[in-house]
């Protein structure tokens, strides 16, 4: 049972819930996602009192996806659920965030410490008096856990959890019992900002690794840089950008690294994903005698079915917790300090130019005759021509995600997808979170491309976008079902089919004001091209929803290659 701290002992008494929300405000959180439940209701009263806004999602899974999208734009997020039924509904999204290094503070309103001590037979429990079982389920998908059961250590546990969430870039789990919400703790700690800095490398170790890196870098005849997701997640983009611009080396991104590099740079060469690479990229990367790999995640979908052909003997890996030079590993030496020193000391390098991608539509795909259907080969370069600097672009794991590999971004674009975890429907919830973050941070368009099958899983978050007056541009690719699954197995199987909805009508069904929203239906290249040329549409003045029709069996080349490789992997005995 929670014990009180005598208020007379406190220099600046503050309620536990207020302390928690003020710390979240300090690290940049403004919108709090989640679903109310009786074990978190009193805590929710503190949100607006501390400069935060309650978002209010349609269900916990969607709230988790939204918190994920929000964190990828703002740097960190928070989601609140109730004990048991609420937190379990969220776990798929939290597992995805853990998998993909996304920092989410998950706060669970739990029964009182007294109820837990006495093992009461409460609702939302398994009926066996075990109040730890759900926390244990979250144990392996959280980088830190804070059980706020005692006022004496509550502030310390909150501070530690938020710091670990930020530094490790992974979810943390905080339980807030109903009888702890209003307990008084020392608020004077709030006068000292959280230390969110990364631990420094040991200088001697770091200098040794830098010397080794420079030795191989200066000896290389045609080195290249390959940037992936962990450069984004572990907040190393400033160091990466300085390294890219000063070195002048050809730079490529893995699919999960889209958005990590300024693709308007003259030395940007495109997406490397083995057999799924942009034109000319695989040849340049795989012929390099030194690959400077920054933040790599070599998963199946990120490598087009494990089709990388880069030897470890010609690779230097930069990571958040270690460096690897060829086959020599240096644990505890993180990339931030190494990149800064290599950039400062690199000197003259041997440079062999790489390919120069553009958004030109191939001649064979340029036809715009009346009634000509929209294809992936036409769409994604055309999207690249339409995008603006600093856009936020979300793509569902499926045709959209693989298609966006063929889109060259303008400067400052944030790309959001879930290539590793790949939970169907993720992007719709993430779009809500990203659009909210965009609203908080300035005038940035939020653009979603999602397949019709994926959209049907999480369509309710369109309602949350409307409720919060968000202004995304949503493209639902209407191609009659689960295309990526069709290419893995069951091209004509009924389990890959879906019920055809009147998708754009949902905007009205969910209560959008016709003056603050608009819907479209495009079925031909000409109709899509006209829409992209429409200045009002492109200015994103309100929520816009587009039904974009494409042939059932059309898919990006990279998707076909990856699906084929996935099918072979699944079939191995």
C-alpha positions in Angstrom: 0.0 0.0 0.0 1.3 3.5 -0.9 2.5 5.5 2.0 2.4 9.3 2.2 5.3 11.7 2.4 4.6 14.3 5.1 3.8 17.5 3.2 5.9 19.5 5.7 9.0 17.6 4.5 8.5 18.8 0.9 9.9 22.1 -0.3 7.6 22.2 -3.4 4.7 19.7 -3.0 3.3 18.4 -6.3 0.9 15.6 -7.2 2.4 12.5 -8.9 0.3 12.9 -12.0 1.2 16.6 -12.4 4.9 15.7 -12.0 4.6 13.1 -14.7 2.8 15.3 -17.2 5.1 18.2 -16.6 8.1 16.0 -17.4 6.4 14.9 -20.6 5.7 18.5 -21.6 9.4 19.3 -20.9 10.6 16.7 -23.5 8.2 18.0 -26.2 5.0 16.1 -25.8 1.9 18.2 -26.4 -0.7 15.7 -27.6 -1.5 12.6 -25.4 -3.1 9.6 -27.1 -5.1 6.9 -25.5 -8.6 5.7 -24.4 -10.2 6.5 -21.1 -10.9 3.8 -18.6 -12.0 3.8 -15.0 -8.4 3.2 -13.7 -7.0 6.2 -15.5 -9.8 8.8 -15.3 -8.5 10.9 -12.4 -5.1 11.0 -14.0 -6.6 12.3 -17.3 -7.9 15.3 -15.4 -4.3 16.5 -15.1 -3.5 16.6 -18.8 -5.1 19.9 -19.8 -3.9 21.5 -16.5 -0.3 20.9 -17.6 -0.3 22.3 -21.1 -1.1 19.1 -22.8 -4.0 18.1 -25.1 -6.0 14.9 -24.9 -6.4 13.4 -28.3 -8.8 10.6 -27.6 -8.6 7.6 -30.0 -11.2 5.1 -31.2 -9.3 2.1 -29.7 -6.0 1.4 -28.0 -4.4 -0.2 -31.0 -5.0 2.8 -33.1 -3.8 5.0 -30.2 -0.5 3.1 -30.2 -0.1 3.5 -33.9 -0.8 7.2 -33.6 1.7 7.6 -30.8 4.2 5.9 -33.0 3.6 8.3 -35.9 3.7 11.3 -33.5 7.0 10.2 -32.0 8.6 9.9 -35.4 7.9 13.5 -36.0 8.2 15.1 -32.6 10.9 12.8 -31.1 8.9 11.2 -28.3 5.2 10.5 -27.5 2.8 9.4 -24.7 -0.2 7.1 -24.7 -2.5 6.2 -21.8 -4.5 3.1 -21.3 -6.4 1.4 -18.6 -5.3 -1.8 -16.8 -5.6 -5.1 -18.5 -8.1 -4.7 -21.4 -6.8 -1.4 -22.5 -3.1 -2.1 -22.3 -3.4 -5.5 -24.0 -5.2 -3.9 -26.9 -2.2 -1.6 -27.3 0.6 -4.2 -27.2 0.8 -4.9 -30.9 1.6 -1.2 -31.5 4.1 -1.1 -28.7 5.8 -4.2 -30.0 6.2 -2.5 -33.4 7.6 0.6 -31.7 10.1 -1.5 -29.8 11.1 -3.4 -33.0 11.6 -0.2 -34.9 13.2 1.9 -32.2 10.3 4.4 -31.6 10.2 6.2 -28.2 6.7 5.9 -26.6 5.9 6.5 -22.9 3.1 4.0 -22.2 1.2 5.0 -19.0 -1.2 2.4 -17.5 -3.8 3.4 -15.0 -4.0 0.5 -12.6 -6.1 -0.5 -9.5 -5.0 1.0 -6.2 -2.0 -0.4 -4.4 -4.4 -1.5 -1.6 -6.6 -3.5 -4.1 -3.5 -5.1 -5.5 -2.1 -6.0 -2.1 -5.3 -7.6 -1.1 -5.7 -9.5 -4.4 -9.3 -8.2 -4.9 -11.4 -9.9 -7.6 -11.7 -6.8 -9.8 -12.9 -6.3 -13.3 -10.2 -6.2 -16.1 -8.3 -8.9 -14.2 -7.9 -12.6 -14.9 -9.8 -13.4 -11.8 -6.9 -14.9 -10.0 -5.6 -12.0 -7.9 -2.5 -11.6 -10.2 -1.9 -7.9 -10.8 1.6 -8.4 -12.3 0.7 -10.6 -15.3 0.1 -7.7 -17.7 3.2 -5.9 -16.7 5.2 -9.0 -17.4 3.7 -9.2 -20.9 5.1 -5.7 -21.6 8.5 -6.6 -20.0 10.2 -7.7 -23.2 8.9 -4.9 -25.4 9.9 -2.0 -23.0 13.4 -0.7 -22.4 12.4 0.4 -18.9 9.6 -0.1 -16.4 8.4 2.3 -13.7 5.9 1.1 -11.1 4.7 4.2 -9.3 3.6 2.4 -6.1 5.4 4.6 -3.6 5.7 8.4 -3.4 9.2 8.2 -2.1 10.7 7.0 -5.4 8.0 8.0 -7.9 9.8 11.1 -9.2 13.1 9.2 -9.7 11.3 6.4 -11.5 9.5 8.8 -13.8 12.7 10.7 -14.7 14.6 7.5 -15.3 11.9 6.0 -17.5 11.5 9.1 -19.7 15.3 9.5 -20.0 15.7 5.8 -21.1 12.8 6.2 -23.5 14.6 9.1 -25.2 18.2 7.7 -25.1 17.4 4.1 -26.1 14.6 5.3 -28.5 12.2 2.5 -27.4 9.0 2.3 -25.4 8.8 2.4 -21.6 6.1 1.2 -19.3 4.8 3.2 -16.4 2.0 2.1 -14.0 0.0 4.7 -12.1 -2.3 3.2 -9.5 -5.5 5.1 -8.7 -4.4 5.9 -5.2 -1.0 7.3 -6.3 -2.4 9.9 -8.8 -2.8 12.6 -6.1 0.0 11.7 -3.7 2.3 14.5 -3.0 6.0 14.3 -4.0 8.9 16.7 -4.2 8.4 19.0 -7.2 11.7 20.9 -6.8 13.3 18.3 -9.1 11.4 19.9 -11.9 13.8 22.9 -11.7 16.5 20.6 -13.0 15.8 19.6 -16.6 16.2 15.9 -17.5 19.6 15.0 -18.9 18.8 13.6 -22.3 22.4 13.5 -23.6 23.9 10.4 -24.9 26.8 9.0 -22.8 30.2 10.0 -24.2 32.5 7.4 -25.6 35.7 6.6 -23.8 38.1 9.0 -25.4 41.0 6.5 -25.9 38.7 3.9 -27.4 36.9 6.5 -29.6 40.2 7.9 -31.0 41.5 4.4 -31.7 38.3 3.5 -33.7 38.5 6.8 -35.5 42.1 6.1 -36.6 41.0 2.7 -37.9 38.1 4.1 -39.8 40.3 6.8 -41.4 42.9 4.3 -42.4 40.4 2.3 -44.4 38.6 5.4 -45.7 41.8 7.0 -47.0 42.9 3.7 -48.7 39.6 3.2 -50.4 39.4 3.8 -54.1 35.6 4.2 -54.5 33.9 4.3 -51.0 30.2 5.0 -50.5 27.9 5.8 -47.6 24.7 3.8 -46.9 22.3 5.3 -44.4 19.5 3.3 -42.7 16.8 3.7 -40.0 18.9 3.7 -36.9 20.6 6.9 -37.9 17.2 8.5 -37.6 16.0 6.7 -34.5 19.2 7.3 -32.5 19.2 11.0 -33.4 22.5 11.0 -35.4 21.2 12.9 -38.4 23.1 16.1 -37.7 26.4 14.1 -37.6 25.4 12.1 -40.7 24.5 15.2 -42.7 27.8 16.9 -41.8 29.7 13.8 -42.8 27.8 13.4 -46.1 28.2 17.1 -47.1 31.8 17.4 -46.2 33.0 14.1 -47.7 31.1 14.5 -51.0 30.9 10.7 -51.2 28.1 9.0 -53.0 25.3 8.4 -50.5 22.5 5.9 -50.6 19.7 4.9 -48.3 18.1 1.6 -47.4 14.3 1.6 -47.6 13.9 2.1 -43.9 16.3 5.0 -44.2 14.2 7.0 -46.6 14.0 10.6 -45.4 17.3 10.3 -43.5 19.3 12.0 -46.3 18.7 15.2 -48.2 17.8 13.7 -51.5 18.3 17.0 -53.3 22.1 16.7 -52.7 24.1 16.2 -55.8 25.8 13.1 -54.3 22.6 11.4 -53.4 22.3 8.2 -55.4 19.1 6.5 -54.5 17.7 3.4 -52.6 19.8 0.3 -52.1 17.9 -2.9 -51.4 19.8 -5.6 -53.2 17.7 -6.8 -56.1 15.0 -4.2 -55.3 17.4 -1.2 -55.7 16.8 1.9 -57.9 18.3 1.7 -61.4 22.1 1.6 -61.3 22.3 1.6 -57.5 23.1 -2.0 -56.9 26.0 -2.0 -59.4 27.5 1.1 -57.7 27.1 -0.1 -54.1 28.2 -3.6 -54.7 31.3 -2.6 -56.7 32.5 -0.3 -53.9 35.6 -1.3 -52.0 34.3 0.3 -48.8 30.7 0.7 -47.6 30.3 3.1 -44.7 27.0 1.6 -43.3 25.3 3.9 -40.8 22.5 2.5 -38.6 21.7 -0.6 -40.7 18.7 -2.9 -40.1 19.2 -5.8 -42.5 15.7 -7.3 -42.3 14.0 -9.2 -45.1 11.8 -6.4 -46.4 14.5 -3.8 -46.0 16.9 -5.9 -48.2 14.4 -7.1 -50.8 14.5 -10.6 -49.4 18.1 -10.7 -48.1 19.5 -9.9 -51.5 22.3 -7.6 -50.2 25.6 -8.4 -51.9 28.1 -6.4 -49.8 30.9 -8.2 -48.0 31.6 -7.5 -44.4 35.3 -7.4 -45.4 34.5 -4.1 -47.2 32.1 -2.7 -44.6 32.4 -0.3 -41.6 29.2 -0.4 -39.5 28.2 2.6 -37.4 25.7 1.9 -34.6 24.3 3.4 -31.5 26.1 1.0 -29.2 29.1 -0.3 -31.1 31.3 0.1 -34.1 32.3 -2.8 -36.4 35.2 -2.4 -38.9 35.3 -5.4 -41.2 35.1 -8.3 -38.7 36.5 -6.3 -35.7 33.8 -5.1 -33.3 34.2 -2.3 -30.8 31.4 -2.5 -28.2 30.5 0.6 -26.2 31.7 3.0 -28.9 28.7 4.8 -30.4 28.5 6.4 -33.8 27.9 10.0 -32.8 31.3 10.8 -31.5 33.1 8.7 -34.1 31.2 10.4 -37.0 32.1 13.9 -35.6 35.8 13.1 -35.4 36.0 11.3 -38.7 34.3 14.3 -40.3 36.7 16.7 -38.7 39.8 14.7 -39.7 38.8 13.1 -43.0 40.9 15.2 -45.4 40.9 14.4 -49.1 39.1 11.3 -50.2 38.8 9.3 -53.5 35.4 9.9 -55.0 33.8 7.9 -57.8 30.4 9.4 -58.7 27.2 7.3 -58.4 23.9 7.4 -60.2 21.7 10.5 -60.1 18.1 9.6 -59.6 15.2 11.8 -60.7 11.5 11.7 -60.9 11.3 11.3 -64.7 8.5 8.9 -65.7 9.8 6.2 -68.1 8.9 6.7 -71.7 6.8 3.6 -71.8 4.7 4.8 -68.9 4.1 8.4 -70.1 0.9 7.7 -72.1 -2.0 9.7 -70.9 -4.6 8.6 -73.5 -8.2 8.7 -72.4 -9.1 6.0 -69.9 -5.5 4.8 -69.3 -5.3 3.3 -65.9 -2.9 4.4 -63.1 0.1 2.1 -62.7 2.8 1.9 -60.0 5.5 2.6 -62.6 3.7 5.9 -63.4 2.4 6.9 -60.0 5.5 7.0 -57.8 7.7 9.2 -60.0 4.7 11.5 -60.5 4.3 11.7 -56.7 7.9 12.7 -56.5 7.2 15.6 -58.9 4.3 16.7 -56.7 5.9 16.5 -53.2 7.1 19.7 -51.5 10.0 20.3 -49.1 9.3 19.2 -45.5 6.3 17.1 -46.4 5.5 14.1 -44.1 4.9 11.0 -46.2 3.4 7.8 -44.7 3.3 4.6 -46.7 1.6 1.3 -45.6 3.7 -1.8 -45.8 2.5 -3.1 -49.1 2.4 -1.6 -52.6 2.8 1.9 -51.2 5.9 1.3 -49.2 7.7 -0.5 -52.0 6.5 2.0 -54.5 7.9 5.0 -52.6 11.4 3.6 -53.1 11.0 5.0 -56.7 10.2 8.5 -55.5 13.0 11.0 -55.1 12.1 13.3 -52.2 12.7 17.1 -52.0 14.7 18.4 -49.1 13.3 17.9 -45.6 10.8 15.2 -46.2 10.0 12.9 -43.3 9.2 9.3 -44.4 7.2 7.1 -42.1 6.6 3.4 -42.7 6.8 0.2 -40.7 9.0 -2.1 -42.8 10.4 -4.3 -40.0 7.3 -4.9 -37.9 4.8 -4.6 -40.8 1.5 -4.5 -38.9 -1.3 -4.1 -41.4 -3.2 -0.9 -40.9 -0.4 0.8 -39.0 -0.2 3.8 -41.3 -3.7 5.1 -40.8 -3.2 5.5 -37.0 0.3 6.8 -37.6 -1.1 9.3 -40.0 -3.3 10.7 -37.2 -0.3 11.0 -34.9 2.0 12.5 -37.6 -0.7 15.0 -38.7 -1.1 16.1 -35.1 2.6 16.6 -34.7 2.7 18.6 -37.9 -0.1 20.8 -36.6 1.9 21.4 -33.5 5.2 22.1 -35.2 4.3 24.2 -38.2 2.9 24.2 -41.7 3.8 20.8 -43.0 1.6 18.6 -45.3 0.9 15.1 -44.0 0.3 12.7 -46.9 -0.8 9.0 -46.5 -0.7 6.3 -49.1 -2.5 3.2 -47.9 -4.0 0.1 -49.6 -7.8 -0.6 -49.3 -7.2 -3.8 -47.3 -5.0 -2.1 -44.8 -7.3 0.9 -44.4 -10.2 -1.3 -43.5 -8.4 -2.4 -40.3 -7.9 1.0 -38.8 -10.4 3.2 -40.6 -11.8 4.6 -37.4 -8.8 6.9 -36.9 -10.2 9.0 -39.8 -12.8 10.0 -37.1 -10.0 11.1 -34.7 -8.4 13.2 -37.5 -11.7 14.9 -38.1 -12.3 15.5 -34.4 -8.9 17.1 -33.9 -9.3 19.3 -37.0 -6.3 17.7 -38.8 -5.6 18.2 -42.5 -4.0 15.1 -44.0 -4.2 14.2 -47.6 -5.2 10.5 -47.7 -4.8 8.3 -50.8 -6.5 4.9 -50.5 -5.2 2.7 -53.2 -8.2 0.7 -54.3 -6.9 -2.5 -55.8 -9.3 -5.1 -54.4 -7.5 -6.5 -51.5 -4.1 -7.7 -50.1 -1.7 -7.3 -53.0 1.5 -8.2 -51.1 -0.1 -11.3 -49.8 -1.2 -12.2 -53.3 2.4 -12.1 -54.5 3.6 -14.2 -51.6 0.9 -16.8 -52.0 -2.7 -17.1 -53.3 -2.9 -14.6 -56.2 -6.6 -15.5 -56.7 -7.4 -16.9 -53.3 -10.6 -15.5 -51.7 -8.7 -14.9 -48.4 -6.8 -12.1 -50.1 -10.0 -10.4 -51.2 -11.9 -7.8 -49.2 -15.4 -6.3 -49.1 -15.4 -3.2 -51.4 -16.3 -0.1 -49.4 -17.4 3.3 -50.5 -14.3 4.6 -48.9 -14.6 8.3 -49.5 -18.1 8.3 -48.1 -16.6 7.6 -44.7 -15.5 11.2 -44.4 -19.2 12.2 -44.2 -20.2 9.2 -42.1 -17.6 10.2 -39.4 -19.1 13.7 -39.2 -16.7 15.9 -41.2 -17.9 19.4 -42.0 -18.3 19.5 -45.9 -16.7 23.0 -45.7 -13.6 21.6 -44.0 -13.1 18.5 -46.1 -13.2 17.2 -49.6 -13.3 13.8 -51.3 -12.1 12.7 -54.7 -12.2 9.6 -56.9 -9.6 9.1 -59.6 -9.4 6.1 -61.9 -7.1 7.2 -64.8 -3.7 8.8 -65.2 -5.3 11.9 -66.5 -7.6 12.3 -63.5 -4.7 11.8 -61.1 -2.4 14.2 -63.0 -5.2 16.8 -63.0 -5.5 16.4 -59.2 -1.8 16.8 -58.6 -1.9 20.0 -60.7 -4.8 21.4 -58.6 -3.4 24.2 -56.5 -6.2 24.1 -53.9 -5.7 20.3 -53.5 -2.0 20.7 -53.2 -2.2 23.5 -50.6 -3.9 21.0 -48.1 -6.3 23.5 -46.7 -8.4 20.8 -45.0 -8.7 17.1 -44.8 -8.8 15.5 -48.2 -9.6 11.9 -49.1 -8.8 10.3 -52.5 -9.9 7.0 -53.8 -7.2 6.1 -56.2 -7.9 3.0 -58.4 -5.2 0.7 -59.7 -5.3 -2.7 -61.3 -5.6 -5.6 -58.9 -2.4 -7.4 -60.0 -0.2 -4.4 -60.6 2.6 -3.9 -58.1 6.1 -2.3 -57.8 9.0 -4.4 -59.0 10.6 -4.4 -55.6 7.4 -5.8 -54.0 7.3 -8.6 -56.5 11.0 -9.5 -55.8 10.6 -9.3 -52.1 7.4 -11.3 -52.0 9.0 -14.0 -54.2 12.0 -14.2 -51.8 9.6 -14.3 -48.8 7.6 -17.2 -50.3 10.9 -19.1 -50.8 11.9 -18.5 -47.2 8.5 -19.6 -45.9 8.8 -22.8 -47.9 12.2 -23.9 -46.7 12.3 -27.2 -44.9 
